[in-house]
Amino acid sequence: MLRSQPGPGPLLQAALDPLVAIGTFAAAVSYFGASFDGACLILALLVFAMTFPGGLVKDGARGADRGGELLLDIVTGWVAVIGLLGLLGWATQTTEVFDQRVLLAWALATPAVLFAAHRVLPLVLPRVLAVEGMRKTAVIAGAGDLGRKLAERLNDPMLGVRFAGFFDDRAAGRLSNLPEAQNLGGLNRLADYARAQRVDVIYVALPMASQPRILRLLEDLRDTTASIYFVPDIFVSDLIQARVDSLGGLPVVAVCETPFYGFHGAVKRLSDVVFAGLILTLIAPLLLAIAIGVKRSSPGPILFKQRRYGVDGRKIVVYKFRSMTVAEDGDVVRQATRNDSRITRFGAFLRRTSLDELPQFINVLQGRMSVVGPRPHAVAHNELYRKLIRGYMIRHKVKPGITGLAQVNGLRGETDTVEKMKARIDYDLAYLRNWSLLLDLQIILKTVVVVLGKDKNAY
């Protein structure tokens, strides 16, 4: 991945949030005349551990035109960090050790400083690296779809990379429609160019079927000082939940695997039990009130039970408060649409506010679902879309969730086109690739924002 490559850009990108948070804390300590003692050092280390690597901001929010998404990522992530630190301080009775003015100023100032840093640094970093001679020059061998997607990633100013162009033998088809400055010629010219132009990094983005060409290219590049990276073919990277492992000393690459293996699985399950148990305890009176409302709104059961696919594609039963006059769970299930006549008046309110989903916290305690994960679809919908969308079933490598990354990014409600469902699946797979406990907390907080904001897609 790009973050593991040489150069200061990816490292600074990964360390930006913890450095800013700790720096703001140190500034607050200094401003109020306190001393940065052992307790402050421990708190700083905790903040670093909770925000490194990657920090609070997701890659999709880094663009200059996404200030609102950037701010929401920062605020929800920082609230999650402060919440965990506050819980730890309460449990250990150590909050009194710190000057309360310092903690309050730090908690309030850090999101503003983080927002400013994320807006300013991408503008300043490339110039600083260029002046210091630290900016890397990169070229790509292969101008197919994979190479072009990689070129888009290299244009991220936070990486500190100057993309020089493509080399490819298929000039007539691939290089002819590129900007002239990026058309650097065939693969046989790459080694000479790398030596003459002092290229720092070469990315080989050729299909795996091109093994003879790749071997010849690597042989030519032996006489250069460039770092060389092989980018997996798109049919692998599309499906990847990747990690490198070993089997009896032999390296193996996990192409499709759950992120919840080993210690991560224990953390995920523990957080689910804690969240679900706490929430069910707090909302018990609300559940009773909703149950009475459902019973009075129309004839039928209070809970609607529907078969869904759970982890590894096993069928599970999911609970919801009934919001319709029907309870469909057959081979054909019609999705709810705007002004759907099957939805009761009380059911419309429940669906708009997502209160109909609350019984699923019982599913979480049962171990069938998770608080955060890909939303479960009806079995009939799964059977349809698994044939239409590549990689659809990979979302079932984890337990389905009450809320998910897709839902807090505007993809709630009806998916009346394949394109809408594909967009939802893209977010589901991104969640699998990027899971962390902090990401789960951010999604939970964003869900509250979305629900309170009366999402127009919920009906």
N, C-alpha and C positions, 0 to 999 in steps of 0.2 A: 504494500500500500504506500501511497505517497508520503504519509507521515513518517515512515521508517526510512526514508531515503536521505542521502547526505545533504548537508546545507543547513543553515540556521532557520530558514523559513518554517518548515514543518515543526521543528522543535519549539520555536517561538509561538506558533499557532496553538500547539498543545499546552504550552505553559502560560499563555497569556492570562487566562482567567485566574488561576491560583496566584500568579505574581501580582496582578492588580488587586485582588482581594486582600492578600497579605500586606501589600504596600499601603493600601487604604487603612488597614487596621493599625499599622505602625504609625501612620500619619495622625490617626485619631488619638493614639496613645501619647504621642509627642505633643499634640495640640492641647490636651488637657493636663499636661505636666505629669503624667504617670510614668512609671518605669517599665521598660520591656523586660520583665523578669521571666522566671522559669515557666510560670503558668501561661504567660503570653506566648512563649515559644511553643508550648504544647498545643495551644489553640491554633497557632499558625500551621503547625505540622498536620493537625487534623484537617484544616481547611485545604491544605495542599493535597492530602490523600483523597479527599472527597471530590476534588475538581480536576485532578490530573490523571491521565491525559485527556485532552479533548475539551474539558471545561463544560460550561453551561450552554453553549451555543451550538446548534446543529448546523451542518454544512449548508443546508438549503436556505438558512437565514442570513448568510454572510454577504449576500449581494447588496450593492449600494441602494437598490430600489426596494428593499424589503425591511425598511426601518421598523415597521410595526411588528413584523414577525420576529425580528432581532430583539426588540424590547421585550416582547412576551416571553421569548426563550430565557432571557436574562432574569427577568423578574420571577418567573415560576421556578427556575433553577435555584436562584438565590434564596427564595422563600423556603424551598425544600432543604437547602443547606442549613439555613438559620434554624428551621424547625428541628432538624436532627441534632444540631449542636445544643439547642435549648433543651431538648429531651434528655440528652446526655448530661447536660449541666444539672438538670433537675434530679436525675437519677443518682448522680454522684454528689449532689449538694455542694457544687463548686462555683455556682454563678456569683455568689457573694464575694469571691476572690477578686473579681474584676470591678473596676470603676464603671458603674452603670451608665454614666454619660458617654464613656468610650464605646461601650457595646451598642448603645442606641445610635450614636453618630455613625459608627461603622456600618450598622445594619441598613441605615437609610442612605448613606452616601455611596456605598459600593455599587449598587445597580447603575447609578448615574455615571460613575467613573468607568464602569465596564462598557456601557453603551458608547461613551465617548471614545474609549480605546479601540473598540471594534470598528467604529466609523473612520477614525483617523489613521490607524496603523496601516490598513491596506493602501492608503494613499502615500504614506511616508516610507514604508519598508522597502519597496523596490528601489527608490532613489538612494536610500542609505546603503543598501547592499551593493548597488552599482558603484557608489563613491568609494566604498571600502574594498572593492574588488571581490566581493563574496557572492555575487549573483551567478548562478549556474546557467550554462548554456546547454540546451537539450535539443536533440533531434529524434525523429521517430522513423523507424524502418517499417514501412507498411502504411499505406494511405487508405485502407478499407474502413469499414464502419467502426471497428475497434480502435484503430489509430486515430480517427477523427474524434471519437469520444474522449480518448486520452488527451488529445490536444486541447479540448475544451477545459479539462481539469487543470492542465498546465497553465492556463491563462489566469488562474487564481493568483492575485498578487501576493497573497500570504505565503505562497510556496517559495517565493524568491527565485523563480526560474524564468529564463528567457527562452521561449520556444522559437527555434530557428527555421524549422520546416520539415518536410517529409522526403524520404527516399523510397522509391517503389519502382519495380521493373515494368509494371503495367501502365506505362505513361499514357497510352491512348485512352484508357478507361478511367483511371483514378487520378492521375496528376494533372490532366489537361484542364479540369474544371476547378482547380485550386487557384488561389491568388498567386501571381507569378513569383512573388518573393518567397512563398512556401514550397514551390516546386524546385527541389534541389537535385533531381535527376534519378538515375537508376541506382540499384544497390551496389553496383560495382564502383560507384564514385564515393560511397560513404566513408571508407577507410581514409582515402586521401583528404576528403573534406574534414574529417575529424582531426587529422594531424595538422592540417593547414590552419584551421579555424579554432583550434584548441577547444574542441567540444568536451564538455564535462560529463554528460550523461547521454546514453543512447538507449532508447526503448525499442525493443523488438516486438512489434505488434503484428506479426505475420501469422496466418493460419497454421495450425499444427500439421496440416497436410503438407506444408512447405518445408519439411525437414531437410532435404538436400540443400535448398537455398539458405536455410538458417545456418547449417553447418559450414557452408562456404563463407557466409558472412562473418561468422564468429572466427573463422580461421584468418580472414583478412584483418579483423579488428585486433588480433593479438599484438600488432605493432603500434597500438595507440595506448594512451593513458586514460581513456574514457571509462567511466563506470557503465556497466551494461546490465540492463534489466529485461527479463523476458515477461511480457504481459500475456496472461492466459487468453486463449481464444474465447470469443464472446459466448459460445455455447456453454463454456464452463463458468465464466464470470457472471452470467445471467442467473445461474442457479446457486451461486456460492454462499454458503454460511461457513466460511473457510477457517481452518486452523491447521497447522502443521503438527503432526504427532509422530510417534514411532511405534512399530510393532516388532518386538524382538530385535531392536537396533536398526530396523529398516525404516527409513522415513516414508510416511504416508501423508497425503493431503486430504483433509475432509472437504469434500465438495458440497455436500448437503448434510448438515448436522444441526441438531438443536443447540442453541446457546446455553441451555440449562443442563449442563453436564457437571458432575462432581460438585465442587463447592458452590458454584453458581446456582445449581439446582436447589441446594439446601437453602441458600439465601432467598431465592425466589419463593419457595414454598413457605418459609418462615414469615416473610413479609406479607404474603397472601393471608395467612392465618391471622396475623396480628391486625392487618387492615380490616379484613372481613369481620372478625370478632368484635373489634372496637366499633365499627360502623353499625352492625346489627344491634349492638347494645344501645347505641345512641338513638337509632331510628325506630326502635320497637313500637313506640306509640304511633308514629307515622304509618308504619306497616298496618297496624290495626285499623286506623282511620281509612286508609286506602282500601283495605279489604271490605269494610262496610260499604264504602262508596261503590265499589265494583259490583257487589251483591245487589245493591239497590238500583244500579244503572240499567241492568238488563238481565234476563234469565240466563243462567249458566253458571259454570264453576268460577271461583275466585281466581284460581291460578290456571294459566294456560301452559300446558306441557307440550313441548315440541322436540322431535328428534333432530339432533345436530351432529356434525362430525366433531369429535374431540381430538386429543393428541394422537398422533400416528393414524388418523383417519378412523378411529374407533367411534361407533355411535354412542351418544350420550343423550340424556333427557335434560332439557334446560327449562327453568321456571321463569315465567313472567306473569305480572298481573294481566288478566284478560282485558283487552281494550276493544275487542270486536264482538259482534254478535255471532261470529263463527269461530271455530277452532280448527283450522286446516292443518293437516299433518300427513298428507298423502303423497302420491308420486308427483302430483302437480300442485304447487303452492303459488298463488298469485300474490306478488308483493303489494304492500300498502301503497296507495297513490294519493296525491292531493285530492281532498274532498271525497275520499273513499266512503261509499254508503255503508260499508260494513263496520266502520268505526263508530262507537258510541260517543256521545258528547263528553262524558266523563273520560272515556278512553282517549279521546283527542287531547284532552288536557294532560293525561298521563304520558302520552307519547311525546308531546311537545316539550315536556319538562324532563323526560327520561325517567320518570318515577315508575313506569311499568317495568323497568329493568331491576329494581331493587331486590326482588326475590333471588336474583342470581348470586347474591352474596352467600346464600345458602349453598348454591352449587360450588362456590369457592371453598367453603369449609368442607364440603364433601370430597374435594380434590378433583372435581370434574372440570372446573374452570379456574381462571386466574383473574385478579382484579384488572390487570392490564395485559392485553394481548390482542391478536386478530379477532374481530367480532365473528361469532359463529353464524354460519348461514344455514338455512334449511337444507335438509338432505337433497331435496329435489333441485335446489339451486346449485348445490355442489356438483351434482351429476351433470347439470347443463354446462356450467362454466369450466369445469375441468377439461372439457373437450374443446373449448374455445380459446382459453387463455393459457399460454405456455407457463409452466411453473406454478400453476394455481394451487396444487395440492401441497406445495412446500410449506405453506402457511400452517399446515397441520402438524408441523414438527414441534409445535408448542401448544399448550392448552389455550383454548379460546378465552377471550377476555370480555369483561363487562364494558370496558372502553379500550380504545387503541389509538395508535398514531394516526391512522386514516381518519378517525372520527374527529380528532381535534384539528384536522387540517381541511375541514369543510366537506368531508365525504361521509356524511350521515344520511339516513333516509333511503329513498328509492334509488336503485341502480338500474335505470331503464334502458341503458345501452351497454354494449360490451366495453366501450371506451371508459365509461364511468367505473365499471367493475375492475378493469385493468388498472386504473389509477389507484383504486383502493388496494389492490393486490401489491402494487409497487410499494406503497407505504407499509404494508404488512411485512414484506420481505426486508425493507429497510430497517424495520424494528428488530427483526431477527439478527441482522448484521451488526446493529449498533446497541444492543441491549445493555443497560446498566441499571442499578437500583435508582440512581439519580434520574435517569430517563423515565422510569416508571413514575417517580414522584412528580416530575414535570408534566407528564401526561395527565395524571390525576388532577393536578391544579388547573391545567388548561381545560380539562373537561368541565370543571366548575365554571370557568369563565365562559365556555361555549354554551352551557345550559342556561346560565343566568343571562346571556346575551340573546336568548330566544332564537337559536339557529333556525333559519328559514327552511333548511332541508329536513327538519324533524317533523314528521306528520304520520 
